[in-house]
Amino acid sequence: MGRIDLTDPTRPVWVYPYTQVSFRFTGTSLSVTVVNHWNYGDTKLGVVIDGAQTAVRIPSGFTGANDMPNSSTSEGTAAAPATAVEADDAAQADVAADTGGVAPTYGPVTVTLADRLPDIEHEVTLFKRQDGQHYLEVLGYGLDAGATILPPATPEPTRRIEVFGDSVSCGERNEASLYVGRLDPAADLSGYSNAWYSYAAITARNLGAELHDTSQGGISLLDGIGWFAGPDYVGQESAWDCIQYNPVLGESKPWDFSRYTPHVVVVAIGQNDAHPDDFMASDYDGERARHWRTRYVDFLKSLHARYPKAVIVCLTTVLQHDPAWDRAIDEAVRAFNAAPDAPASAAYGKFATGDAADGVHDAVAPAVAHHFLFTRNGSATPGHPRVAEHKEMARELTTFIESLGEDVWQS
């Protein structure tokens, strides 16, 4: 499950959060051999065995320094480097300098996922807890002598969701449970990021749906602003149609959209675009704000071209932000719904070659986009939402998607 780079099918590369594999196995132990293509942060794998979840650290260049890429929710105003972002920029520069401009890899390394299990049949889901701060190349699994791998007991869901989001959609820092409703502490919390407990993943499980969580911490709608991959910031503008997109980890690669067609698309972008300048709040009718709204409409048209029968749900989250961004999204959704098949103002995507008709378009079903607001939208917390707040968002989003009716899942 998830966008997986299968350029070499024997060495699949996991990029996005919540990417996963499930299977049954026999025996008392399980390991995985991986190569960790590392950019920043304390990288961990998520493992669910027989219903019990654990996290396993993967070797990386993590030193314990605060090298996360988003300081917008961190407390304090430290001296140089002044923010977590600046610390991350410095850390990434050091990595590039030490490796000739190429991010380091760690492995192949074999990581023990479980041992001393009862000698019975087990069910496992191995999943990527974090975003494109690292790519994980999976080389194979290790079992007891004579043990076997079997297909999962539960068939794959027939319902499909895709979320294009930022750190909140990734579940970034959500396990810092003592900081509910508070700013993030000025410390590295990358190891506390768990996509399993993101509102996106919880909503998908509530609805019995497969999920592609095509999200990245710090990402914006537009290139050149936001928090991801600074100082030349990368937005969804250069990531949404990619299978690999982190410039520190190599060249971008196009995603094959024929491999996955969602019924519901969630667009959860806009909160990072206020960095370094909150132009939507300060000058709503100014050129930059109007351009942003135009490009948001272009993104919706590009999604509609790729997924012409999908319902699109546009939102921000309970993370505090100026309501001007929600006003802008509402305006963009109305403009899109008025003419969903009109050409985009310009191509939107790293590998786009034309207007919205660039995709395989079927105009049988009209486009429907909704602007959804949570009860505590933009007001619940100055820091990243924690698991409790993700569950709150998931309950509300689940109810909203259910209200759209069963026909949503029939396309």
C-alpha positions as CSV (number, residue, x, y, z in Angstrom):
1,M,0.0,0.0,0.0
2,G,1.3,3.4,-0.9
3,R,3.3,4.9,-3.7
4,I,6.2,2.5,-4.0
5,D,9.1,2.9,-6.5
6,L,9.2,-0.4,-8.3
7,T,11.9,0.5,-10.8
8,D,13.7,-2.6,-9.5
9,P,10.8,-4.9,-8.3
10,T,13.4,-6.9,-6.2
11,R,14.4,-3.7,-4.3
12,P,11.2,-1.7,-3.8
13,V,11.7,1.8,-2.4
14,W,9.3,3.2,0.1
15,V,9.0,7.0,0.0
16,Y,5.8,8.3,1.5
17,P,4.4,7.9,5.0
18,Y,2.1,4.9,5.8
19,T,3.5,2.9,2.9
20,Q,3.2,-0.7,4.0
21,V,3.1,-4.4,3.4
22,S,1.1,-7.0,5.2
23,F,1.5,-10.8,5.3
24,R,1.4,-13.8,7.5
25,F,4.4,-15.8,8.6
26,T,5.2,-18.8,10.6
27,G,8.0,-19.2,13.2
28,T,9.3,-17.3,16.2
29,S,11.2,-14.4,14.6
30,L,11.1,-11.9,11.7
31,S,13.7,-9.4,10.3
32,V,14.0,-7.1,7.3
33,T,17.0,-6.1,5.3
34,V,17.0,-2.5,4.1
35,V,19.0,0.3,2.8
36,N,18.2,3.6,4.5
37,H,18.6,6.6,2.1
38,W,18.7,9.3,4.8
39,N,18.3,13.0,4.8
40,Y,17.4,14.0,8.3
41,G,15.7,12.9,11.5
42,D,15.5,9.8,13.8
43,T,14.2,7.1,11.4
44,K,12.0,4.3,12.6
45,L,9.9,1.6,11.1
46,G,6.5,0.8,12.4
47,V,5.6,-2.9,13.0
48,V,2.3,-4.4,13.9
49,I,2.5,-8.1,14.8
50,D,-0.6,-9.9,15.9
51,G,-2.3,-6.6,16.7
52,A,0.5,-5.1,18.8
53,Q,2.4,-2.1,17.4
54,T,6.1,-1.3,18.0
55,A,8.7,1.0,16.5
56,V,12.2,-0.2,15.4
57,R,15.0,2.3,14.9
58,I,16.8,2.1,11.5
59,P,20.5,3.0,11.4
60,S,21.0,6.6,10.1
61,G,23.1,9.7,10.5
62,F,20.8,10.9,13.3
63,T,22.9,12.4,16.2
64,G,20.2,13.7,18.5
65,A,20.5,17.3,17.2
66,N,17.3,19.2,16.4
67,D,17.3,18.7,12.6
68,M,13.6,18.7,11.8
69,P,12.5,20.9,8.9
70,N,9.6,22.7,10.4
71,S,10.0,25.3,13.2
72,S,6.6,26.9,12.7
73,T,5.3,25.0,15.7
74,S,8.4,25.0,18.0
75,E,8.6,26.9,21.3
76,G,11.3,29.4,22.1
77,T,13.5,31.8,20.2
78,A,16.9,30.3,20.4
79,A,20.2,31.8,19.2
80,A,21.9,30.6,16.1
81,P,20.6,28.5,14.5
82,A,17.5,30.5,15.3
83,T,15.0,27.8,14.3
84,A,14.7,24.1,13.7
85,V,14.5,24.9,10.0
86,E,17.9,26.7,10.1
87,A,19.3,23.8,12.1
88,D,18.0,21.5,9.5
89,D,19.4,23.6,6.7
90,A,22.8,23.5,8.4
91,A,22.5,19.8,9.0
92,Q,21.6,19.1,5.4
93,A,24.5,21.4,4.2
94,D,26.9,19.4,6.4
95,V,25.6,16.1,4.9
96,A,26.1,17.5,1.4
97,A,29.6,18.7,2.2
98,D,30.6,15.4,3.8
99,T,29.3,13.3,1.0
100,G,30.2,15.3,-2.1
101,G,26.6,16.6,-2.4
102,V,25.0,13.1,-2.2
103,A,23.0,12.2,0.8
104,P,24.4,9.2,2.8
105,T,22.9,5.7,2.7
106,Y,23.0,3.2,5.6
107,G,23.0,-0.5,4.7
108,P,22.3,-3.0,3.6
109,V,21.4,-3.6,7.3
110,T,19.3,-6.3,8.8
111,V,16.8,-5.1,11.4
112,T,15.1,-7.4,13.9
113,L,11.4,-6.8,13.9
114,A,10.5,-9.5,16.4
115,D,12.0,-12.5,18.1
116,R,11.0,-15.1,20.8
117,L,7.5,-15.2,19.4
118,P,5.3,-18.3,20.0
119,D,5.9,-20.8,17.2
120,I,2.6,-20.3,15.5
121,E,1.2,-18.4,12.5
122,H,1.5,-14.6,12.9
123,E,0.1,-11.6,11.0
124,V,2.4,-8.6,10.4
125,T,2.1,-5.1,8.9
126,L,5.3,-3.3,8.3
127,F,4.9,0.4,7.6
128,K,6.8,3.6,7.1
129,R,6.2,5.9,10.1
130,Q,7.7,9.0,8.5
131,D,7.8,11.1,5.3
132,G,10.4,11.7,2.7
133,Q,13.0,12.6,5.3
134,H,14.3,9.2,4.3
135,Y,13.6,6.6,1.6
136,L,13.6,3.0,2.5
137,E,14.8,0.3,0.1
138,V,13.5,-3.1,1.1
139,L,15.7,-6.0,0.1
140,G,14.0,-8.9,1.8
141,Y,12.7,-10.6,5.0
142,G,14.3,-13.1,7.3
143,L,12.5,-16.0,9.0
144,D,13.3,-19.1,11.0
145,A,14.6,-22.1,9.1
146,G,11.7,-23.8,7.6
147,A,9.3,-20.9,8.2
148,T,7.1,-19.5,5.4
149,I,5.5,-16.3,4.3
150,L,1.8,-16.5,3.5
151,P,-0.7,-13.9,2.0
152,P,-2.5,-11.7,4.5
153,A,-5.7,-13.1,6.0
154,T,-7.7,-9.9,5.1
155,P,-8.2,-9.1,1.5
156,E,-7.2,-5.6,0.2
157,P,-9.8,-2.9,0.6
158,T,-11.8,-2.0,-2.5
159,R,-12.3,1.6,-1.3
160,R,-9.4,4.0,-2.1
161,I,-8.4,7.3,-0.6
162,E,-5.4,9.6,-1.4
163,V,-4.3,12.5,0.7
164,F,-2.0,15.3,-0.5
165,G,-0.9,17.0,2.7
166,D,1.8,18.3,4.9
167,S,3.3,17.3,8.3
168,V,-0.1,17.0,9.9
169,S,-1.3,14.5,7.3
170,C,2.0,12.6,7.9
171,G,1.3,12.4,11.6
172,E,4.5,14.3,12.4
173,R,5.4,14.6,16.1
174,N,2.0,13.2,17.0
175,E,3.2,10.8,19.7
176,A,4.4,13.6,22.0
177,S,1.3,13.1,24.1
178,L,2.3,15.5,26.9
179,Y,2.2,18.4,24.5
180,V,-1.5,18.2,23.5
181,G,-2.6,21.8,22.8
182,R,0.9,23.1,23.2
183,L,3.8,24.3,21.0
184,D,6.3,21.6,20.0
185,P,9.3,21.6,22.4
186,A,12.6,22.9,21.0
187,A,13.9,19.4,20.6
188,D,14.0,16.8,17.9
189,L,10.7,14.9,17.9
190,S,11.2,13.1,14.6
191,G,11.1,9.8,16.4
192,Y,7.6,10.7,17.7
193,S,6.2,10.9,14.2
194,N,3.8,8.0,13.4
195,A,1.8,8.0,10.2
196,W,-0.4,5.1,11.6
197,Y,-2.0,7.6,14.0
198,S,-2.4,10.4,11.5
199,Y,-6.0,11.6,10.9
200,A,-5.5,10.5,7.3
201,A,-4.7,6.9,8.2
202,I,-7.3,6.7,11.0
203,T,-10.0,8.0,8.6
204,A,-9.0,5.4,6.0
205,R,-9.2,2.6,8.5
206,N,-12.5,3.9,9.8
207,L,-13.9,3.7,6.3
208,G,-12.3,0.4,5.4
209,A,-10.3,2.1,2.6
210,E,-6.8,1.8,1.2
211,L,-4.7,4.9,1.6
212,H,-2.0,6.6,-0.3
213,D,-0.7,9.3,2.1
214,T,1.1,11.4,-0.5
215,S,2.2,14.0,2.1
216,Q,5.4,15.6,3.2
217,G,6.3,17.6,6.3
218,G,6.8,21.3,5.7
219,I,5.5,21.2,2.1
220,S,3.5,24.0,0.6
221,L,1.3,24.4,-2.5
222,L,3.9,26.5,-4.3
223,D,7.6,26.0,-4.9
224,G,9.8,28.7,-3.3
225,I,7.8,29.0,0.0
226,G,7.0,26.7,2.9
227,W,9.4,24.7,5.0
228,F,10.5,21.7,2.9
229,A,13.9,21.4,1.3
230,G,15.0,24.9,1.9
231,P,16.4,27.3,1.0
232,D,15.1,26.3,-2.5
233,Y,11.7,25.2,-1.0
234,V,9.8,22.5,-2.8
235,G,6.0,22.6,-2.9
236,Q,3.4,20.1,-4.0
237,E,3.9,21.9,-7.3
238,S,7.0,19.8,-7.8
239,A,6.1,16.8,-5.8
240,W,2.5,15.6,-6.2
241,D,3.1,13.8,-9.5
242,C,6.4,12.2,-8.3
243,I,7.4,8.9,-6.7
244,Q,10.6,10.4,-5.6
245,Y,10.9,14.2,-5.0
246,N,13.3,15.0,-2.2
247,P,16.2,16.9,-4.0
248,V,18.7,15.9,-1.3
249,L,18.0,12.2,-2.0
250,G,18.3,12.3,-5.8
251,E,16.5,13.4,-8.9
252,S,12.7,13.4,-9.1
253,K,11.0,10.5,-10.7
254,P,7.5,10.5,-12.2
255,W,4.6,8.5,-10.7
256,D,2.6,6.2,-12.9
257,F,-1.0,7.3,-12.2
258,S,-2.4,4.1,-13.8
259,R,-1.3,2.2,-10.7
260,Y,-3.8,3.8,-8.3
261,T,-7.1,5.6,-8.8
262,P,-8.7,6.9,-5.6
263,H,-12.4,7.4,-5.0
264,V,-11.8,10.2,-2.6
265,V,-8.9,12.8,-2.7
266,V,-8.2,14.9,0.3
267,V,-6.2,18.1,-0.4
268,A,-4.7,19.3,3.0
269,I,-2.3,22.0,1.8
270,G,-2.0,25.7,2.7
271,Q,-0.7,26.1,6.2
272,N,3.0,26.1,5.3
273,D,2.5,28.6,2.5
274,A,2.5,31.4,5.2
275,H,6.3,31.0,5.5
276,P,8.3,33.1,5.1
277,D,5.6,35.7,4.6
278,D,1.9,35.3,5.5
279,F,0.7,37.2,2.4
280,M,-2.8,35.7,2.5
281,A,-3.4,37.3,5.9
282,S,-1.6,40.6,5.2
283,D,-2.8,41.3,1.6
284,Y,-5.7,39.0,0.6
285,D,-6.3,40.9,-2.6
286,G,-2.7,41.3,-3.5
287,E,-0.9,39.7,-6.5
288,R,0.7,36.9,-4.5
289,A,-2.5,35.9,-2.8
290,R,-4.4,36.0,-6.0
291,H,-1.7,33.9,-7.7
292,W,-1.9,31.4,-4.9
293,R,-5.6,31.0,-5.3
294,T,-5.2,30.5,-9.0
295,R,-2.6,27.8,-8.5
296,Y,-4.8,26.0,-6.0
297,V,-7.5,25.9,-8.6
298,D,-4.9,24.6,-11.1
299,F,-4.0,21.8,-8.6
300,L,-7.7,20.8,-8.3
301,K,-8.0,20.8,-12.1
302,S,-4.9,18.7,-12.4
303,L,-6.2,16.2,-9.8
304,H,-9.5,16.1,-11.6
305,A,-7.8,15.4,-14.9
306,R,-6.0,12.4,-13.4
307,Y,-9.0,11.2,-11.3
308,P,-12.1,12.5,-13.1
309,K,-14.6,10.5,-11.0
310,A,-13.1,11.2,-7.6
311,V,-14.7,13.4,-5.0
312,I,-12.2,16.0,-3.8
313,V,-12.2,17.2,-0.2
314,C,-10.2,20.4,0.6
315,L,-9.2,21.3,4.1
316,T,-6.7,22.6,6.5
317,T,-6.5,21.2,10.0
318,V,-6.9,22.1,13.7
319,L,-3.3,23.5,13.8
320,Q,-3.5,27.2,14.4
321,H,-3.4,29.4,11.3
322,D,-4.9,32.6,10.0
323,P,-8.5,32.1,8.7
324,A,-7.6,33.9,5.5
325,W,-6.2,30.6,4.2
326,D,-9.5,28.9,4.7
327,R,-11.3,31.8,3.0
328,A,-8.8,31.4,0.1
329,I,-9.5,27.7,-0.2
330,D,-13.2,28.3,-0.1
331,E,-12.9,30.8,-2.9
332,A,-10.7,28.4,-4.9
333,V,-13.1,25.5,-4.5
334,R,-16.0,27.6,-5.7
335,A,-14.0,28.7,-8.7
336,F,-13.1,25.1,-9.5
337,N,-16.6,23.8,-9.2
338,A,-17.8,26.5,-11.5
339,A,-15.6,25.2,-14.4
340,P,-13.8,22.0,-13.4
341,D,-13.0,21.1,-17.0
342,A,-11.6,24.4,-18.0
343,P,-7.9,24.5,-18.7
344,A,-5.5,25.3,-15.9
345,S,-3.8,28.7,-16.1
346,A,-0.5,26.8,-16.4
347,A,0.7,23.2,-16.0
348,Y,0.8,22.1,-12.3
349,G,3.3,19.3,-11.6
350,K,7.0,18.4,-12.0
351,F,6.2,16.3,-15.0
352,A,3.1,18.0,-16.3
353,T,3.3,18.7,-20.1
354,G,0.1,20.7,-20.6
355,D,-3.1,21.9,-19.1
356,A,-5.6,19.9,-17.0
357,A,-6.3,17.7,-20.0
358,D,-2.8,16.3,-19.5
359,G,-4.4,13.3,-17.7
360,V,-6.6,10.5,-19.0
361,H,-9.9,12.4,-18.8
362,D,-13.4,11.0,-18.7
363,A,-16.1,13.6,-18.4
364,V,-18.9,11.2,-17.7
365,A,-19.2,12.3,-14.0
366,P,-19.0,15.9,-13.0
367,A,-16.3,17.0,-10.6
368,V,-17.3,17.6,-7.1
369,A,-15.0,19.4,-4.7
370,H,-16.0,20.2,-1.1
371,H,-14.4,22.6,1.4
372,F,-14.5,20.9,4.8
373,L,-13.9,22.6,8.1
374,F,-13.2,20.8,11.4
375,T,-15.1,22.0,14.5
376,R,-11.8,23.5,15.9
377,N,-10.4,24.3,12.5
378,G,-7.2,26.5,12.8
379,S,-7.7,27.1,16.5
380,A,-7.0,23.9,18.6
381,T,-3.3,23.9,19.0
382,P,-0.2,26.0,18.2
383,G,1.9,22.9,17.9
384,H,1.5,19.8,15.8
385,P,-1.6,17.9,16.6
386,R,-1.0,14.9,18.8
387,V,-2.8,11.5,18.5
388,A,-5.8,12.7,20.5
389,E,-6.3,15.6,18.1
390,H,-5.8,13.3,15.1
391,K,-8.5,11.0,16.4
392,E,-10.8,14.1,16.8
393,M,-10.1,15.1,13.2
394,A,-10.6,11.6,11.9
395,R,-14.0,11.2,13.6
396,E,-15.2,14.4,11.9
397,L,-13.7,13.7,8.5
398,T,-15.0,10.1,8.6
399,T,-18.5,11.4,9.3
400,F,-18.3,13.9,6.5
401,I,-17.1,11.4,3.9
402,E,-19.8,9.0,5.0
403,S,-22.4,11.7,4.5
404,L,-21.5,11.8,0.8
405,G,-23.1,8.4,0.4
406,E,-22.2,5.0,-0.9
407,D,-22.1,6.3,-4.5
408,V,-18.7,7.9,-3.7
409,W,-17.1,4.4,-3.7
410,Q,-18.8,3.1,-6.8
411,S,-16.8,5.0,-9.5
